Amino acid sequence: MTARRCYLTTPIYYVNDRPHIGHAYTSLATDVMARWKRMDGYEVFFLTGTDEHGQKVEKAAQVAGEDPQAFTDRVSMSFRHLVDVMGFSNDAFIRTTEQRHKDACQALWNRLVEKGEIYLGHYEGWYAVRDEAFYGPDELVERDGQKFAPTGAPVEWVREPSYFFRLGAWQEKLLRFYDDNPDFIAPNTRRNEVISFVKSGLTDLSISRTSFTWGVKVPNDPSHVMYVWLDALTNYITALGYPDESTEAWKKFWPADVHFVGKDIVRFHAIYWPAFLMAADLPPPKRVFAHGWWTNEGQKISKSLGNVIDPLALVSQYGLDPVRFFMLREVPFGQDGDFSKRALSGRLNELANDLGNLSQRTLSLIQKNCEGKLPALTEPTAADLELLGPISELPAMMGDCIERQAFHEGLEKLWVVVRLSNAWIGQQAPWALKKTDIVRMAAVLRHLHTAIRTIATVLQPFMPTTMGKMLDQLAVPEELRDLAGLATPLADGIALPPPEVLFQKVQDEVA
């Protein structure tokens, strides 16, 4: 049997500022997919890290009165702290200031030189320091006599010696690649944007700078540092041992299965990155998924407005798993979404009222009426199959949604089944059956236990700690908590611990 493997990445986060909800959101989606794949028997490599070079970092360090390396050492730790607080299960954390990464960047550069893909010239044009990106005149917006990038970042006219990558030569090859790989860019709105941009014409890309020094030195020409995006994107192969293509990690995991990114950096990942790789005779990644942006109570998030959402503060106030659930339940992944405390409290109450109520009622009834022991498994009736049919379909349904990065859709479909389970327990009324048919009561409670076990199992990637506690209450052993384990029924009569409340309701007005 062919080994099943999966390589998933977050973007590496720029260390010019503190982590915010956008960083947490991208990494959370990656984490959920990584956890799901592991639960489905895959060998997974999940990478995150920090992007630490470039003019913007150099300027931020100067403002802070620090040496760039000391500055990046300090700010990079805040992103490691985010990983810990959010419970991300990454297998590695990469920093672009590591020597192995500089070596990988220089090796890729040399390979592109050998292939005739790089030449020396002069760059003259509009550059946005904030975006670390070059823009054509037709992309600029003018306000109050000043020019801005389409992102709103101010641009400045730059003229300096520069090495160029022959991106223009890759226009038709990229378009063919997109046609041959229709799932390479998702969602479709981003795919259409990228294809439209490429069709409008690609010019050669400036890939070095001489006006600052904080970056990876260009081989054989140390007066130049590499364009930060050529440096940053290379992290995905550095982590697998590149340029040594004989490493186990490289052979197992490249090309990456999904690069998770924000929509603002899709151009770099879906145009520049596959062009760099194909030019170096390396396989491009299989998929780039670009999610949307969050607003805060209807307002664009910005430091000047003082409405940046701190994920650490949310976790401190509401708890980790409820925040994880909310972020992927509230907004279709790939679309823009609005954060509001009312919406957050609504999702927390949904957990308490629906799933919390279902598990608490069922397990309390088993404690009270079955001596706290799991009732015997019985042949399901037609009425039982109204519950067990949809329950049995949950793993495949959730797997399909996660494979498409449709996290919101998966949770919505799951919640239909949670509500169905609540309706079913009401219809079967096991509390009343105790007086009329104790055998039927036990059968109903066993089927409800099966339903909750399946729900808790497939929810583990989203809410690992809380679902772990729920599976503890269901007496599911650790070795049966993956998807394959669902096929093994628990032994009749095993003791179940007394249930504890796992979800707390919150009031809108104090949320």
TARAMO-V847569 format. One line per field, one symbol per residue. ss: DSSP state (2 for helix, 1 for strand, 0 for the rest). phi: phi as a letter, one per 20 degrees, with the letter a starting at -180 (. if undefined). burial: b if it has 16 or more other C-alpha atoms within 10 Angstrom, else e. A space follows every 50 residues. Layout:
BEGIN
ss = ???
phi = ???
burial = ???
END
This chain:
BEGIN
ss = 00001111100011000000222222222222222222200011111111 10002222222222000222222222222222222200000111100022 22222222222222000111111111110000111022201110011100 00010111111111102222222222222200001102222222222220 00001101100000001100111111022222202222000000000222 22200001111122222222222222222000000001111001110011 00000000002222222202222222222000000011102222222222 22222222222222222220001000000002222222222222222222 22200022222222222222222222220222222202222222222222 22222222200002222222222000022200022220000000100000 00000002220
phi = .ffecbdccefeefeebffcffffffffgffffffffffeneedcddcrc dcdofffgffffffmcfgffffgffgfffffggffemfdfebcdcfefff fgffffffgffffgemecbebcebrecdffelbecfgfeeddclmdecff enffdcfccafbeceffgfdgfffffffffcfefdbffffgfffffffff oddfdfcbccebceafffgmbffddfggffffffgfegfdogeeeeffff ffdeeffbeebeffdfffeddffffgfffeldfffeacddeededclndg ebffemdfeeffffffednffffgfgfdefcgfodfbdebffffffffff fffeffffffffffffffdclmdffffcffefffffefffffeggfffff fffelefffffffffgfffgfffffffelffefgedbfffgfffffffff ffgfffffegfecffffffffffemefgfdeefffffdfffgnffdfgfc fdcdfcegfdf
burial = eeeebbbbbbbbbbbbeebebbbbbbbbbbbbbbbbbbbbebbbbbbbbb bbbbbbbbbbbeeeeeebbebbeebbeebbebbeebbbbbeeebbbbeeb bbbbbbbbbbbbeeeebbeeeebeebbbbbbebbeeeeebbeeeeebbbe eebbbbeeeebbbbbbbeebbeebbeebeeeebbbbbeebbeebbeebee ebebbbbbbeeebbbbbbbeeeebbbbbbbbbbbbbbbbbbbbeeeeebb ebbbbbbbbbbbbeebbbbbbbbbbbbebbeeebbbbbbbbbbbbbeeee beeeeeebbebbebbeebebbbbbbbbbbbbbbbeebebeebbbbbbbbb bbbbbbbbbbebbebbbebbebbbbbbeeeeeebeebbebbbebbebbbe bbebbbbbbbbeebbebbebbbebbeebebbeeeeeebeebbbbbbbbbb bbbbbbbbbbbbbbebbbebbebbbbeeebbbbebbeeebeeeebbeebe ebbeebeeeee
END
